[in-house]
Amino acid sequence: MARHLITSAIPYINGIKHLGNLVGSQLPADLYARYLRGRGHEVLFLCATDEHGTPAELAAAKAGKPVEQYCAEMHDIQSEIAKGFRLSFDHFGRSSSPQNHRLTQHFAGRLADAGLIEEVSEKQVYSNADGRFLPDRYIEGTCPNCGYDKARGDQCENCTKQLDPTDLIEPRSAVSGSTDLEVRETRHLYLRQSSMRDDLNAWIDAKKDWPILTTSIARKWLNDGDGLQDRGITRDLDWGVPVKKGEADWPGMEGKVFYVWFDAPIEYIACAQEWVDAGKGQDWERWWRTDKGAEDVTYTQFMGKDNVPFHTLSFPATILGSGEPWKLVDYIKSFNYLNYDGGQFSTSQGRGVFMDQALDILPADYWRWWLLSHAPESSDSEFTWENFQTSVNKDLADVLGNFVSRVTKFCRSKFGEEVPSGGTPGPDEAALIETLTSRIRAYEGHMQAMEVRKSANELRAIWVAGNEYLQSAAPWATFKDDPEKAAGQVRLALNLIRLYAVLSAPFIPDASAAMLKAMQTDDDSWPDDVSAALSTLAPGHAFTVPDVLFAKITDEAREDCQARFSGTRD
């Protein structure tokens, strides 16, 4: 039994996420965690809500609520949605937790003592009406390049030109709309990442097994242009982790908070302490400190490609720079983007399917299967309702669901609701066991390598093999002349249902549970020996015919969804 620490990129607090966010981090992380648990490994799977920064403040203001209340409510909503998708987090924490406050301040103190933090004086736009400094993206105005009147202070969305707030014509606050702005001087803390460039380069170079997507993004930030830049880690905001040097005040930094990108990854560690403090586990440091047991932990992170720079450079710089024996990530599985029906998912425009809406339309397994079997690993992928309908109907309803239904109903009609006795395995059964053994070993290899789409393809092939055997053996025909032989065929097929439940659990946990319940067994042991696994349910073992595992998606339902999710959200 090995020990595996798994973290998913933590979702931002300002609203419900869409399916593209789900498949880019949380869902494949859950797949891997479920698989490892199924193989008997010790797993700690952590996630949290990312709660600090200006967007959280603005979202709270729009909702007419104090930011603390808004974040608490949104955390509860995101937690419930995660449960709805059967995401098996050991703990779903909050970056605003007291544990993360203390740990973030601790790391800042260690980095300061190591000479890796520098105070920098800079000029920023201040809104007199709002009584606050404004981040660049919360200043709007007319683009001097193309004339677009809603350009942001960091970039024009229309022509993509990079901008400074002072470049904008008639700039205004995106918070209040006020044009009463002025440039003021302020001081901030910068993490001296550039001084750690060689260490980070060597660390990345040693990761020979990482996805090219992950390492190429890291190397681009390390080496392109002027190379890795120092980065500001404080902001003039009210909501966030107050700037402290460990437990001590930081002179000149009064009223400032740490920038959200600095404290958010530290929440991975703090989340483990939250897990213990919530009474769910013990000794969180054995997962995170190599001097306290974490040297034998394999740590894997899952994230979309936009999060790669923070996890390959900034967070490791924090860990390494602290000089303390914290666990560094062993493997980063990154994903491209999932696009929606010819365009992009858009939270602001309501274009695409959001996680809460998806669960109102169909159960979690339908979405889990499609998203994972089409995961955007080597390139961006696209969700279309036609493809979703086809995949669900063919893979889940026709292949898996139909197999379970045919076998259980036929057995009930000819032998009753128990595993029949009689018959001995022959060449066809031996050939099936050989095929399944080969495919299951391949499935294990793909799952261990976190090759999500290949794993899904192999699992579907395992389902297909059972269908092909059933079609070839044709127990309904065999029964007429040789009831004993038919009994043996059906007994094998009933055991296949239990086998499918075990293998499919990481992808479709609800259907897996339904299959085990129908077979009236709690035995979810992994099929290391396929032949033995296919005789687990002995003659006389009772079963029930389950309800339909997967209902087909009709053309009418598909067309309705296409219209509903084309670009509006209530």
Disulfide bonds with the S-S distance in Angstrom:
none
